[in-house]
């Protein structure tokens, strides 16, 4: 078992790649379905770009909202699976979990997962409310949060918390990495 998520090594070798493939496949299918739905609704008049009042009909808006909701929900599932990838992510110092990944990237993946769920619920609510304002704001918040939490916050933690005191911050993570390496090569009993 790994020290962070208490998952068996088989999960990381067999299950996690399969789950990543499944989520990526479903996201691709939803994107293709979304493109096809937009084209079909445009051809049959459900989407009218020249109209002054209602540019998207009710059924078209409902279908597009459901597809976009599923796409954002699948992105939330992708963030959930990305948490496990932190245990084998390559870094400059060690491969695996580091202080910045544990204290910045892992919480940011959890926050982004929650934002994705809220954004998906806004898209699903758009089936009944029929306004693009709330889902649009939710999607903008999601994109902004992905940039700030996914890239800016981890680099700030690395630069301002880890770099000034790197030996103290990374020592426990390096020790766990060495223990995992010794276990992988069956060198636990060697001194």
Phi, psi and omega in degrees: 000145177280162186280347188256314182249356178057043177255148177291154180299331178298329177298318182285331183274320187249307189287313184298314176299323178295317179295320175299316180298317181297314179295318178296320178297315180295321177296319178296317179297319180292321179296317177296318177296323179294316178297316179297319180296319178297315180296314181295318179294326178291317181296320184266008172091006177288333175241117181239106183286336182274350183290144180274333185260270185264111182276335182234128179289164181301310179297323178294317180295321179296314181294316179295324178295318179295316180295317177294323176298317177294324179296315180292323177296321176293326175295324175297320175295325177295320175297322178299315180289329179296336177300320181289334179291342180295336181285346179233017181287138179282142179222178180285328183264304180221164172266131179118200184288135175234178181299314182293323179291321182287321186259351179234308185288318180297311175297325180293325176296320178294318180294316180295326176296317179294319178296322178296321179294316178297317180296320177296320178296325176294321177293319179294324177291336179293342176297324183262325183278328177059049171220139183272001185295304182296313177297325178295317177295319178298319179292321177295318176298320180297315180294316179296318179295323179297321179288311184291313183278330184277331184238313187287311183299312178299324179290325176294318178297317179297317185285318188261339179253318186276310186303315181295334185221049188299317181300321180286320183289323187262354187299316181291327180287324176292320179297318178294324178295318179294318178298319179293321178294317179297320178293321181295324179267008180057047179246024183297326183275349181285145178243000000 
